[in-house]
């Protein structure tokens, strides 16, 4: 519960300045999308539809099909040109294969890995032109993991707001 509140607070702090600016200028289009969308990718091997990787709200962050979206713990903020927030997943996936999945597929979607931490909570930090992505993976039990995918815009160095 504390994590859900913290996640929503962090996203609120990130999204509030953009939201206020967009609403004042009359350009806001806030949505909360929870439906999965797929982006065509060549399949190396046949997988059942339930296990096929899926793109959720972040259309350039592929998620293994074995993971289940935890809707009550997830939060998405979307306007024209900006999607930020956190998607939380759980599932029975071996920890190291999950880490390898994200390292390989994030690179395919043009994310650059900046750093990674291996500990009780494994974290990988990725960067694109105007966004950061943090993938946090925690093994709850053997082959039972919780994965958080955070995406946020890069704030300009001057502190004056989001990059354009």
Secondary structure, DSSP 8 states (H G I E B T S, - for coil): -HHHHHHHHHHHHHHHHHHHHHHHHT----B---S-B------SS---GGGS-EE-SSTT-EE-TTSEE-GGG-EEEEETTEEEEEEEEEE---HHHHHHHHHHHHHHTT-EEEEEE-SSEEEEEEE-SSEEEEEEEEEEETTEEEEEEEEEE-B-TTSSSB--
